[in-house]
């Protein structure tokens, strides 16, 4: 699936800048690191909300923290909707890819 164009640009505005830190203690930098993980798992479209396709990615940060991220693409920029630590089944899915 080719939805991510290189180089990646991220959109961090007042609406999504700190919400993942507040809810799940995930920094914006950690979110961005997942997209660079060579073993990341990009999953098909999960839904269309507000006319946007939403995607899932499971990957690992430089500190080996595995994250589950929901995101969309806006004007060629990645906008993270939600980011959290992986659950058990998601960890297994990621491990099958590595």
Residue frames as a rotation matrix with the C-alpha (Angstrom) as fourth column:
UNK 1
0.590 0.807 0.000 0.00
0.807 -0.590 0.000 0.00
0.000 0.000 -1.000 0.00
UNK 2
-0.572 -0.794 0.205 1.54
0.801 -0.594 -0.069 3.28
0.176 0.125 0.976 -1.06
UNK 3
0.610 0.773 0.173 -0.06
0.693 -0.627 0.356 6.17
0.384 -0.098 -0.918 0.78
UNK 4
0.712 -0.431 -0.554 2.99
0.255 -0.578 0.776 7.71
-0.654 -0.693 -0.302 2.39
UNK 5
0.805 -0.457 0.378 5.16
0.288 -0.256 -0.923 9.87
0.518 0.852 -0.075 0.18
UNK 6
0.270 -0.806 -0.527 8.80
0.881 -0.014 0.472 10.46
-0.388 -0.592 0.706 1.08
UNK 7
-0.877 -0.423 -0.228 9.91
0.202 0.106 -0.974 12.67
0.436 -0.900 -0.008 2.68
UNK 8
-0.008 0.914 -0.405 7.15
0.890 0.191 0.415 12.69
0.456 -0.357 -0.815 5.27
UNK 9
-0.754 -0.066 0.654 5.76
-0.170 -0.941 -0.291 15.90
0.635 -0.331 0.698 6.66
UNK 10
-0.453 0.574 -0.683 3.69
0.865 0.468 -0.181 16.00
0.215 -0.673 -0.708 9.84
UNK 11
-0.181 0.514 0.838 0.93
-0.051 -0.856 0.514 18.39
0.982 0.051 0.181 10.80
UNK 12
-0.363 0.054 -0.930 0.98
0.913 0.221 -0.344 19.33
0.187 -0.974 -0.130 14.49
UNK 13
-0.417 0.289 0.862 -1.45
-0.051 -0.954 0.296 22.09
0.907 0.079 0.413 15.33
UNK 14
-0.637 0.171 0.752 -3.35
-0.753 -0.347 -0.559 23.11
0.165 -0.922 0.350 18.45
UNK 15
0.399 0.916 -0.048 -5.91
-0.897 0.400 0.188 20.37
0.192 -0.033 0.981 17.81
UNK 16
0.920 -0.018 -0.391 -3.47
0.013 1.000 -0.015 17.45
0.391 0.009 0.920 17.95
UNK 17
0.185 -0.951 0.247 -0.17
-0.509 -0.308 -0.804 18.75
0.841 0.023 -0.541 19.35
UNK 18
-0.642 -0.520 0.564 -0.43
-0.710 0.126 -0.693 17.47
0.289 -0.845 -0.450 22.93
UNK 19
0.328 0.915 0.235 -3.47
-0.931 0.272 0.242 15.20
0.157 -0.298 0.942 23.07
UNK 20
0.575 -0.143 -0.805 -1.52
-0.050 0.976 -0.210 11.93
0.816 0.161 0.554 22.75
UNK 21
-0.616 -0.787 0.044 0.80
-0.019 -0.040 -0.999 12.99
0.788 -0.616 0.010 25.55
UNK 22
-0.453 0.524 0.721 -2.15
-0.879 -0.396 -0.265 13.85
0.147 -0.754 0.640 27.80
UNK 23
0.567 0.823 -0.036 -4.03
-0.814 0.566 0.131 10.61
0.128 -0.045 0.991 27.09
UNK 24
0.981 -0.123 -0.153 -1.26
0.105 0.988 -0.117 8.03
0.166 0.098 0.981 26.56
UNK 25
0.567 -0.815 -0.123 2.10
-0.253 -0.315 0.915 9.68
-0.784 -0.487 -0.384 27.35
UNK 26
0.227 -0.454 0.862 3.21
0.907 0.421 -0.017 9.45
-0.355 0.785 0.507 23.71
UNK 27
-0.120 -0.351 -0.929 5.26
0.037 -0.936 0.349 12.36
-0.992 0.007 0.125 22.38
UNK 28
0.800 0.361 -0.479 4.98
-0.398 -0.278 -0.874 13.81
-0.448 0.890 -0.079 18.88
UNK 29
-0.061 -0.915 -0.398 8.60
-0.997 0.034 0.075 12.79
-0.055 0.401 -0.914 18.23
UNK 30
-0.611 -0.111 0.784 7.79
-0.261 0.963 -0.067 9.18
-0.748 -0.245 -0.617 19.12
UNK 31
0.485 0.849 0.208 4.86
0.032 0.220 -0.975 9.23
-0.874 0.480 0.079 16.69
UNK 32
0.663 -0.278 -0.695 7.14
-0.737 -0.404 -0.542 10.46
-0.131 0.872 -0.472 13.91
UNK 33
-0.406 -0.888 0.215 9.76
-0.846 0.454 0.280 7.79
-0.346 -0.069 -0.936 14.68
UNK 34
-0.036 0.471 0.881 7.23
-0.046 0.880 -0.472 5.01
-0.998 -0.058 -0.009 14.07
UNK 35
0.872 0.434 -0.226 6.87
-0.202 -0.101 -0.974 6.10
-0.446 0.895 0.000 10.44
UNK 36
0.287 -0.860 -0.422 10.63
-0.938 -0.163 -0.306 5.56
0.194 0.483 -0.854 9.95
UNK 37
-0.023 -0.247 0.969 10.62
-0.573 0.797 0.190 2.04
-0.819 -0.551 -0.160 11.40
UNK 38
-0.601 -0.258 -0.756 11.69
-0.796 0.280 0.537 -0.34
0.073 0.925 -0.374 8.59
UNK 39
-0.946 0.249 -0.208 9.48
0.258 0.966 -0.018 -3.07
0.196 -0.070 -0.978 10.12
UNK 40
-0.679 0.732 -0.062 6.35
-0.514 -0.533 -0.673 -0.95
-0.525 -0.425 0.737 10.54
UNK 41
-0.682 0.589 0.435 3.01
0.702 0.693 0.164 -2.47
-0.205 0.417 -0.886 9.64
UNK 42
-0.809 0.481 -0.339 0.75
-0.532 -0.843 0.075 -0.21
-0.250 0.241 0.938 7.62
UNK 43
-0.653 0.646 0.395 -2.80
0.512 0.761 -0.398 -1.51
-0.558 -0.057 -0.828 7.68
UNK 44
-0.557 0.473 0.682 -5.69
0.692 -0.189 0.697 -0.79
0.459 0.860 -0.222 5.29
UNK 45
-0.617 0.439 0.653 -8.17
-0.392 -0.891 0.229 2.05
0.682 -0.115 0.722 5.66
UNK 46
-0.897 0.290 -0.333 -10.13
0.441 0.545 -0.713 1.63
-0.026 -0.787 -0.617 8.88
UNK 47
0.090 0.967 -0.239 -12.82
0.842 -0.202 -0.500 4.23
-0.532 -0.156 -0.833 8.36
UNK 48
-0.508 -0.133 0.851 -13.85
0.584 -0.780 0.227 7.41
0.633 0.612 0.474 6.71
UNK 49
0.103 0.487 -0.867 -14.54
0.930 -0.356 -0.090 10.10
-0.352 -0.798 -0.490 9.25
UNK 50
0.369 0.126 -0.921 -15.43
0.044 -0.992 -0.118 13.61
-0.928 0.003 -0.372 8.19
UNK 51
0.964 0.108 -0.243 -14.69
-0.232 -0.101 -0.967 12.64
-0.129 0.989 -0.072 4.60
UNK 52
0.124 -0.987 -0.103 -11.12
-0.981 -0.106 -0.163 11.54
0.150 0.121 -0.981 5.39
UNK 53
0.626 -0.051 -0.778 -9.65
-0.032 0.995 -0.091 8.08
0.779 0.082 0.622 5.10
UNK 54
0.485 -0.469 0.739 -8.04
-0.871 -0.180 0.457 6.92
-0.081 -0.865 -0.495 8.32
UNK 55
0.377 -0.506 -0.776 -5.15
-0.250 0.751 -0.611 4.48
0.892 0.424 0.157 8.41
UNK 56
0.954 -0.139 0.266 -3.42
-0.216 0.297 0.930 2.37
-0.208 -0.945 0.253 11.04
UNK 57
0.295 -0.911 -0.288 0.28
-0.336 0.184 -0.924 1.91
0.894 0.370 -0.252 11.56
UNK 58
0.987 -0.147 0.062 2.09
0.002 0.394 0.919 -0.24
-0.160 -0.907 0.390 14.10
UNK 59
0.465 -0.883 0.063 5.76
0.175 0.022 -0.984 0.42
0.868 0.469 0.164 14.60
UNK 60
0.517 -0.432 -0.739 8.62
0.856 0.232 0.463 0.92
-0.029 -0.871 0.490 16.97
UNK 61
0.967 -0.239 0.094 10.37
-0.243 -0.970 0.030 4.04
0.084 -0.052 -0.995 18.21
UNK 62
0.203 -0.974 -0.104 14.15
-0.408 0.013 -0.913 4.44
0.890 0.228 -0.394 18.54
UNK 63
-0.471 -0.319 0.823 13.76
-0.877 0.071 -0.474 3.47
0.093 -0.945 -0.313 22.21
UNK 64
-0.909 0.079 -0.408 11.97
-0.024 0.970 0.242 0.23
0.415 0.230 -0.880 21.16
UNK 65
-0.583 0.812 0.025 8.55
-0.164 -0.087 -0.983 1.37
-0.796 -0.576 0.184 22.31
UNK 66
-0.858 0.348 0.379 5.89
0.503 0.411 0.760 -0.16
0.108 0.843 -0.527 20.11
UNK 67
-0.658 0.609 -0.443 3.01
-0.248 -0.731 -0.636 2.13
-0.711 -0.308 0.632 19.21
UNK 68
-0.333 0.708 0.623 -0.36
0.923 0.379 0.064 1.84
-0.191 0.597 -0.779 17.50
UNK 69
-0.723 -0.005 -0.691 -1.23
-0.009 -1.000 0.016 5.00
-0.691 0.017 0.722 15.57
UNK 70
0.226 0.793 0.565 -4.35
0.895 0.059 -0.441 6.11
-0.383 0.606 -0.697 13.72
UNK 71
-0.508 -0.467 -0.724 -3.65
0.136 -0.873 0.468 8.83
-0.851 0.139 0.507 11.17
UNK 72
0.678 0.632 0.374 -4.91
0.533 -0.073 -0.843 10.57
-0.506 0.771 -0.387 8.08
UNK 73
-0.516 -0.786 0.342 -3.26
0.819 -0.334 0.467 12.41
-0.253 0.520 0.816 5.21
UNK 74
0.675 0.667 -0.316 -4.09
0.540 -0.738 -0.404 16.10
-0.502 0.102 -0.859 4.76
UNK 75
0.940 -0.281 -0.192 -2.52
-0.339 -0.734 -0.588 18.08
0.025 0.618 -0.786 1.93
UNK 76
0.479 -0.767 -0.426 0.40
0.008 0.489 -0.872 15.61
0.878 0.414 0.240 1.73
UNK 77
-0.461 -0.600 0.654 1.03
-0.692 -0.219 -0.688 15.83
0.556 -0.770 -0.314 5.48
UNK 78
-0.371 0.276 -0.887 0.54
0.482 0.874 0.070 13.10
0.794 -0.401 -0.457 8.07
UNK 79
-0.245 0.374 0.895 -1.90
-0.768 -0.638 0.057 14.10
0.592 -0.673 0.443 10.80
UNK 80
-0.854 -0.104 -0.510 -1.87
0.194 0.845 -0.497 11.77
0.483 -0.524 -0.702 13.80
UNK 81
0.085 0.964 0.253 -5.36
-0.343 -0.211 0.915 11.22
0.936 -0.165 0.313 15.19
UNK 82
0.826 0.179 0.534 -4.43
-0.563 0.264 0.783 8.91
0.000 -0.948 0.319 18.07
UNK 83
0.014 -0.855 -0.518 -1.30
-0.370 0.477 -0.798 7.16
0.929 0.203 -0.309 19.37
UNK 84
0.608 0.177 0.774 -0.93
-0.791 0.212 0.573 4.63
-0.063 -0.961 0.268 22.17
UNK 85
-0.548 -0.752 0.367 1.09
-0.732 0.643 0.225 1.61
-0.405 -0.145 -0.903 23.23
UNK 86
-0.398 0.369 -0.840 0.23
-0.599 0.590 0.542 -1.58
0.695 0.719 -0.013 21.35
UNK 87
0.421 0.560 0.714 -2.03
-0.869 0.474 0.141 -4.19
-0.260 -0.680 0.686 22.85
UNK 88
-0.092 -0.508 0.857 -1.04
-0.325 0.828 0.456 -7.86
-0.941 -0.237 -0.242 22.96
UNK 89
0.486 0.354 0.799 -2.61
0.557 0.580 -0.595 -8.85
-0.674 0.734 0.085 19.59
UNK 90
0.985 -0.151 -0.080 -1.08
-0.165 -0.715 -0.679 -5.82
0.045 0.682 -0.730 17.90
UNK 91
0.220 -0.951 0.217 2.35
-0.827 -0.064 0.558 -6.68
-0.516 -0.303 -0.801 19.31
UNK 92
0.000 -0.154 0.988 2.02
0.178 0.972 0.152 -10.18
-0.984 0.176 0.028 17.84
UNK 93
0.849 0.360 0.387 1.06
0.443 -0.086 -0.892 -8.72
-0.288 0.929 -0.232 14.45
UNK 94
0.756 -0.635 -0.160 4.12
-0.655 -0.738 -0.164 -6.47
-0.014 0.228 -0.973 14.51
UNK 95
0.018 -0.805 0.593 6.41
-0.633 0.450 0.630 -9.32
-0.774 -0.387 -0.502 15.56
UNK 96
0.439 0.206 0.875 5.23
0.436 0.802 -0.408 -11.44
-0.786 0.560 0.262 12.61
UNK 97
0.994 -0.030 0.101 6.48
0.071 -0.517 -0.853 -8.70
0.078 0.855 -0.512 10.28
UNK 98
0.516 -0.849 0.108 9.99
-0.855 -0.504 0.126 -8.59
-0.053 -0.157 -0.986 11.79
